[in-house]
Amino acid sequence: MSRTTAAAKPEPAVTPAAGPARGDGAASCDRRDGGASGDRGDGGASGDRGDGAASCDRGPRPDRAGAWAELLRLPALFTVPGDALAGAAAAGARPGPRTLLAIGSSLCLYEAGMALNDWADRAEDAVERPHRPLPSGRVRPAAALTAAAALTGAGLALAAGAGRRALAVAAPLAATVWAYDLALKHTPAGPAAMATARGLDLLLGATATGGGTRAALPSAALLAGHTLAVTAVSRRETTGGSALAPLAALATTGALTRLVTHRRTRPPAGRRAAAAPGLPGSGPAGRPPGTTRRALVTVLAAAYAATAARPYAHAALNPSPPLTQRAVGGGIRATVPLQAALAARSGATATSLLVAALAPAGRMFARRAAMRKVSIT
């Protein structure tokens, strides 16, 4: 039924008003018309709010901004900037204007994937997630597809502004996003495609900032491993019934925590030159002594493990859809402390603390925006 239809059919005794109606076919509720109007002060066929005849309750107007915020899963955006920042730290480059361009590119490509995801899954969501913006009619499918294309173009343009090397990473990243949503999502290659996208996003930050990709590959691999585990769990979030994926994700979390804390890398050589206060570099403000750095890495890695492990364990013990969805949400939120730990592991103290601050900021935004549970599917 169209969202612009009247709330109830007109009673036989009520004659529709001759005045302009607001798009419905029942008795007009326009406050300005006469006759059987919905004027609050008239005494005819009442359109008063407490009426018992022709109802003038128009209901809440559709919140278009809220629908788009839900479509784009805005709280999940707080997990994106840490990719580029961790990549810059791993490559030994100091964050600068090109890093901001990389972050902007990542945000656009991430949101393009969100819009495209719902467009590709609109038939499935009509059955499993009818509250989503597309099946509920709050956002038109054509608008979602147009937004995905526009955001992809914007993301590539921002990457081009950061240099050819950055564009050379952003182009396959965009291709991976589209391939995942349109073809690979429901295949065995789906989790690997999502993991590849996250790894490329970290490398985008490394190349845009001016560092080399080789030094950033270990961090990209660790972040990709985490994303692989989360995506594997998300494939059963609407049906549940499998404890294998949460158990595998739990084991992956333990392995990644150990790798981050026990296989430390020396701060990249590029950071020894021209360190700026408060930014990663060779000075005291940028690179703390080894003991302090190890302590910071340990704390952030513990935060990562605590955020991801508990919901994974609950989903493994009871793989119901609600607990599986909580496990997916926990895995997504754990991305931020993992990014921060990777930055700290490379000696970028200020960067790691900045990334870590995105976690509470994202939670606060989600509460204030009253968003639904964030999902990557």
Secondary structure as UniProt FT lines:
FT   TURN            3..4
FT   TURN            12..13
FT   TURN            31..32
FT   TURN            40..41
FT   TURN            49..50
FT   HELIX           64..72
FT   HELIX           74..79
FT   HELIX           81..91
FT   HELIX           97..120
FT   HELIX           122..128
FT   TURN            130..131
FT   TURN            133..137
FT   HELIX           141..161
FT   HELIX           164..179
FT   HELIX           180..184
FT   TURN            185..186
FT   TURN            188..189
FT   HELIX           190..209
FT   HELIX           213..234
FT   TURN            235..239
FT   HELIX           244..262
FT   HELIX           269..272
FT   TURN            277..278
FT   TURN            284..286
FT   HELIX           290..317
FT   HELIX           321..345
FT   TURN            346..347
FT   HELIX           349..369
//
